[in-house]
Amino acid sequence: MNKDQLSQAVALAQSGQDIGILETDKFNGFGLLNFKPVYCTITELAQLIRWQCCCLNGSFDGEALDEICQIGRQKFMLVGQGFIGKRSYV
């Protein structure tokens, strides 16, 4: 994941656009040392950001977003825009 891809995912996560919910467990344990790199899309990353960073008052948790940024540089390989799998429109 690079800075431009992260910016796109954050913008999508902060938009009012319906991107669905995070339906995959591929990110489970992404903060652990033995977490293996995963392939994902910008939409899936945006879903993760919404799940991890959204606060009830509508703001974003900066520490959680920073954690995704730090880990995502090495562990998230972004491909395409949409979903990987059943609903693929990559």
ROGUKE-200483 format. One record per residue: x, y, z of N, C-alpha, C in turn. Coordinates in Angstrom, 2 decimals, decimal comma. Atoms other than C-alpha are relative to their C-alpha. Layout:
<rs>
+---------+---------+---------+---------+---------+---------+---------+---------+---------+
:    n.c1 :    n.c2 :    n.c3 :   ca.c1 :   ca.c2 :   ca.c3 :    c.c1 :    c.c2 :    c.c3 :
+---------+---------+---------+---------+---------+---------+---------+---------+---------+
:       X :       Y :       Z :       X :       Y :       Z :       X :       Y :       Z :
...
+---------+---------+---------+---------+---------+---------+---------+---------+---------+
</rs>
This chain:
<rs>
+---------+---------+---------+---------+---------+---------+---------+---------+---------+
:    n.c1 :    n.c2 :    n.c3 :   ca.c1 :   ca.c2 :   ca.c3 :    c.c1 :    c.c2 :    c.c3 :
+---------+---------+---------+---------+---------+---------+---------+---------+---------+
:    0,85 :   -1,17 :    0,00 :    0,00 :    0,00 :    0,00 :    0,90 :    1,23 :    0,00 :
:   -0,77 :   -1,25 :    0,01 :    1,32 :    3,43 :   -0,87 :   -0,87 :    1,16 :    0,49 :
:    0,68 :   -1,18 :   -0,56 :    0,35 :    6,94 :    0,22 :   -1,25 :    0,37 :   -0,81 :
:    1,15 :   -0,35 :    0,84 :   -1,97 :    7,58 :   -2,75 :   -1,16 :   -0,98 :    0,21 :
:    1,04 :    1,00 :   -0,24 :   -3,85 :    4,32 :   -2,21 :   -0,65 :    0,21 :    1,36 :
:    0,55 :   -0,27 :   -1,33 :   -4,24 :    5,11 :    1,49 :   -0,89 :    1,22 :   -0,04 :
:    0,81 :   -1,22 :    0,09 :   -5,52 :    8,60 :    0,67 :   -1,35 :   -0,29 :   -0,65 :
:    1,25 :    0,37 :    0,66 :   -8,11 :    7,12 :   -1,69 :   -0,91 :   -0,78 :    0,95 :
:    0,79 :    0,81 :   -0,93 :   -9,23 :    4,61 :    0,94 :   -0,56 :    0,85 :    1,13 :
:    0,47 :   -0,87 :   -1,08 :   -9,48 :    7,26 :    3,67 :   -1,13 :    0,89 :   -0,51 :
:    1,05 :   -0,84 :    0,58 :  -11,48 :    9,55 :    1,38 :   -1,29 :   -0,79 :   -0,20 :
:    1,17 :    0,85 :    0,18 :  -13,82 :    6,68 :    0,53 :   -0,64 :   -0,33 :    1,35 :
:    0,53 :    0,33 :   -1,32 :  -14,17 :    5,72 :    4,20 :   -0,71 :    1,19 :    0,63 :
:    0,59 :   -1,20 :   -0,59 :  -14,98 :    9,31 :    5,19 :   -1,18 :    0,53 :   -0,80 :
:    1,12 :   -0,45 :    0,83 :  -17,45 :    9,81 :    2,34 :   -1,29 :   -0,62 :    0,52 :
:    1,30 :    0,56 :   -0,37 :  -21,12 :    9,14 :    2,78 :   -0,41 :   -1,17 :   -0,89 :
:    0,30 :    1,07 :    0,96 :  -20,94 :    6,52 :    0,02 :   -0,19 :   -1,33 :    0,71 :
:    0,25 :    1,33 :   -0,55 :  -22,36 :    3,09 :    0,82 :    1,03 :   -0,96 :   -0,57 :
:   -1,01 :    0,97 :    0,43 :  -19,42 :    0,68 :    0,67 :   -0,22 :   -1,35 :    0,67 :
:    0,31 :    1,26 :   -0,66 :  -21,07 :   -2,07 :    2,67 :    0,81 :   -0,18 :    1,28 :
:   -0,72 :    0,31 :   -1,23 :  -19,61 :   -3,75 :    5,71 :    1,16 :   -0,94 :   -0,32 :
:   -1,17 :    0,86 :    0,18 :  -16,36 :   -5,63 :    6,11 :   -0,44 :   -1,45 :    0,15 :
:    0,53 :    1,36 :    0,00 :  -17,42 :   -9,16 :    5,14 :    1,08 :   -1,07 :    0,02 :
:   -1,08 :    0,97 :    0,06 :  -14,05 :  -10,81 :    5,26 :    0,79 :    0,01 :    1,30 :
:   -0,84 :    0,08 :   -1,20 :  -11,77 :  -11,98 :    8,03 :    1,48 :    0,10 :   -0,36 :
:   -1,41 :   -0,04 :    0,43 :   -8,58 :  -11,43 :    6,01 :    0,83 :    0,97 :    0,82 :
:   -0,74 :   -0,97 :   -0,80 :   -7,63 :   -8,48 :    8,26 :    0,08 :   -0,38 :    1,48 :
:   -0,03 :    0,39 :   -1,41 :   -8,17 :  -10,35 :   11,52 :    1,42 :   -0,22 :    0,48 :
:   -1,33 :    0,13 :   -0,56 :   -5,05 :  -10,00 :   13,62 :    1,07 :    0,77 :   -0,74 :
:   -1,00 :   -0,71 :    0,80 :   -3,38 :   -7,49 :   11,31 :    1,06 :    0,70 :    0,83 :
:   -0,98 :   -0,63 :   -0,87 :   -1,59 :   -5,96 :   14,28 :    1,00 :   -0,96 :    0,63 :
:   -0,88 :    1,00 :   -0,58 :    0,11 :   -9,21 :   15,27 :    1,27 :   -0,17 :   -0,82 :
:   -1,28 :    0,14 :    0,69 :    3,75 :   -9,89 :   14,41 :    0,00 :   -1,07 :   -1,08 :
:   -0,01 :    1,10 :    0,97 :    3,00 :  -13,13 :   12,55 :   -1,08 :    0,14 :   -1,07 :
:    1,01 :   -0,24 :    1,02 :    0,28 :  -11,58 :   10,34 :    0,65 :   -0,02 :   -1,38 :
:   -0,54 :    0,13 :    1,36 :    0,94 :  -12,55 :    6,72 :   -0,61 :    1,08 :   -0,90 :
:    0,53 :   -1,00 :    0,94 :    0,55 :   -9,99 :    3,90 :   -1,25 :   -0,53 :   -0,73 :
:    1,24 :    0,36 :    0,68 :   -2,88 :   -9,97 :    2,22 :   -0,22 :    0,89 :   -1,21 :
:    0,43 :   -0,78 :    1,15 :   -4,23 :   -8,84 :   -1,13 :   -1,38 :    0,55 :    0,31 :
:    1,29 :   -0,62 :   -0,26 :   -7,11 :   -6,40 :   -0,84 :   -0,21 :    1,12 :   -1,01 :
:    0,33 :   -1,11 :    0,88 :   -8,85 :   -3,61 :   -2,70 :   -0,13 :    1,28 :    0,82 :
:    0,18 :   -1,27 :   -0,69 :   -9,25 :    0,06 :   -1,89 :   -1,32 :    0,00 :    0,75 :
:    1,29 :    0,07 :   -0,67 :  -12,89 :   -0,61 :   -1,05 :    0,09 :   -0,80 :    1,30 :
:   -0,16 :    0,81 :   -1,21 :  -11,96 :   -3,35 :    1,42 :    0,82 :    0,74 :    1,05 :
:   -0,80 :   -0,80 :   -0,94 :   -9,32 :   -1,10 :    2,97 :   -0,86 :    1,11 :    0,60 :
:    0,91 :   -1,04 :   -0,51 :  -11,93 :    1,67 :    3,28 :   -0,96 :   -0,58 :    1,02 :
:    0,87 :    0,68 :   -0,96 :  -14,24 :   -0,81 :    5,02 :    0,75 :   -0,24 :    1,32 :
:   -0,81 :    0,21 :   -1,20 :  -11,43 :   -1,69 :    7,45 :    0,18 :    1,31 :    0,76 :
:   -0,18 :   -1,30 :   -0,64 :  -10,78 :    1,99 :    8,12 :   -1,27 :    0,43 :    0,71 :
:    1,27 :   -0,34 :   -0,67 :  -14,46 :    2,60 :    8,84 :   -0,20 :   -0,84 :    1,25 :
:    0,20 :    0,91 :   -1,13 :  -14,57 :   -0,43 :   11,12 :    0,91 :    0,35 :    1,17 :
:   -0,99 :   -0,24 :   -1,05 :  -11,41 :    0,43 :   13,06 :    0,00 :    1,44 :    0,52 :
:   -0,28 :   -1,39 :   -0,33 :  -11,44 :    4,23 :   13,06 :   -1,21 :    0,88 :    0,27 :
:    1,19 :   -0,85 :   -0,19 :  -15,02 :    5,53 :   13,11 :   -0,40 :    0,07 :    1,47 :
:    0,49 :   -0,22 :   -1,36 :  -16,11 :    7,02 :   16,40 :   -1,51 :    0,27 :   -0,06 :
:    1,44 :   -0,19 :   -0,03 :  -19,73 :    7,32 :   17,48 :   -0,41 :    1,44 :   -0,31 :
:    0,34 :   -1,40 :    0,26 :  -19,60 :   11,11 :   17,16 :    0,31 :    0,41 :   -1,44 :
:   -0,26 :   -0,28 :    1,41 :  -18,62 :   10,86 :   13,47 :    1,45 :    0,33 :   -0,32 :
:   -1,41 :   -0,30 :    0,24 :  -14,93 :   11,67 :   13,91 :    0,77 :   -1,30 :   -0,22 :
:   -0,86 :    1,16 :    0,22 :  -12,02 :    9,36 :   13,10 :    1,07 :   -0,05 :    1,08 :
:   -1,03 :    0,23 :   -1,00 :   -9,60 :    7,88 :   15,64 :    1,35 :    0,02 :   -0,70 :
:   -1,29 :   -0,17 :    0,65 :   -6,18 :    9,11 :   14,54 :    1,01 :   -1,09 :    0,32 :
:   -0,94 :    1,06 :   -0,38 :   -4,25 :    6,47 :   16,47 :   -0,29 :   -1,30 :   -0,74 :
:    0,37 :    1,22 :    0,73 :   -6,20 :    3,63 :   14,86 :    0,36 :    0,13 :   -1,47 :
:   -0,37 :   -0,23 :    1,40 :   -5,67 :    5,17 :   11,42 :    1,51 :   -0,09 :   -0,19 :
:   -1,46 :    0,10 :    0,07 :   -1,95 :    5,51 :   12,10 :    0,46 :   -1,45 :    0,06 :
:   -0,34 :    1,43 :   -0,09 :   -1,81 :    1,84 :   13,09 :   -0,23 :   -0,69 :   -1,35 :
:    0,28 :    0,58 :    1,31 :   -3,44 :    0,87 :    9,78 :    1,06 :    0,44 :   -1,00 :
:   -1,02 :   -0,52 :    0,92 :   -0,96 :    3,11 :    7,92 :    1,33 :   -0,72 :    0,18 :
:   -1,30 :    0,62 :   -0,28 :    2,12 :    1,67 :    9,62 :    0,03 :   -1,46 :   -0,42 :
:    0,04 :    1,44 :    0,31 :    1,08 :   -1,96 :    9,22 :   -0,28 :   -0,22 :   -1,48 :
:    0,41 :    0,16 :    1,38 :   -0,50 :   -1,53 :    5,80 :    1,10 :    0,19 :   -1,02 :
:   -1,11 :   -0,20 :    0,94 :    2,71 :   -0,35 :    4,18 :    0,66 :   -1,31 :   -0,39 :
:   -0,67 :    1,27 :    0,24 :    4,15 :   -3,83 :    4,49 :   -0,96 :   -1,17 :   -0,21 :
:    0,87 :    1,18 :   -0,06 :    1,13 :   -6,11 :    4,90 :   -1,20 :    0,03 :   -0,93 :
:    1,18 :   -0,09 :    0,86 :   -1,62 :   -4,83 :    2,54 :    0,45 :    0,27 :   -1,44 :
:   -0,30 :   -0,15 :    1,42 :   -1,11 :   -5,36 :   -1,21 :   -1,31 :    0,33 :   -0,71 :
:    1,24 :   -0,44 :    0,61 :   -3,77 :   -3,36 :   -2,99 :   -0,05 :   -0,34 :   -1,48 :
:    0,26 :    0,33 :    1,39 :   -5,23 :   -4,55 :   -6,28 :   -1,38 :    0,52 :   -0,37 :
:    1,31 :   -0,44 :    0,47 :   -8,05 :   -2,85 :   -8,18 :   -0,73 :    0,92 :    0,95 :
:    0,83 :   -0,92 :   -0,75 :  -10,90 :   -0,86 :   -6,73 :   -1,08 :   -0,70 :    0,84 :
:    1,18 :    0,60 :   -0,62 :  -13,79 :   -3,19 :   -5,85 :    0,30 :   -1,08 :    1,00 :
:   -0,13 :    1,11 :   -0,94 :  -14,14 :   -6,44 :   -3,97 :    0,69 :   -1,17 :   -0,67 :
:   -0,60 :    1,23 :    0,50 :  -12,12 :   -9,61 :   -4,38 :   -0,90 :   -1,13 :    0,42 :
:    0,82 :    1,14 :   -0,36 :  -14,17 :  -12,76 :   -4,52 :   -1,34 :    0,03 :   -0,72 :
:    1,32 :    0,16 :    0,58 :  -17,89 :  -13,25 :   -5,10 :   -0,48 :    1,26 :   -0,72 :
:    0,54 :   -1,23 :    0,57 :  -18,73 :   -9,60 :   -5,77 :    1,08 :    0,78 :   -0,74 :
:   -1,16 :   -0,65 :    0,61 :  -15,60 :   -8,84 :   -7,75 :   -0,38 :    0,89 :   -1,17 :
:    0,06 :   -0,89 :    1,15 :  -15,56 :   -5,83 :  -10,01 :    1,31 :    0,76 :   -0,09 :
:   -1,34 :   -0,54 :    0,02 :  -11,83 :   -5,30 :   -9,97 :    0,37 :    0,37 :   -1,42 :
+---------+---------+---------+---------+---------+---------+---------+---------+---------+
</rs>
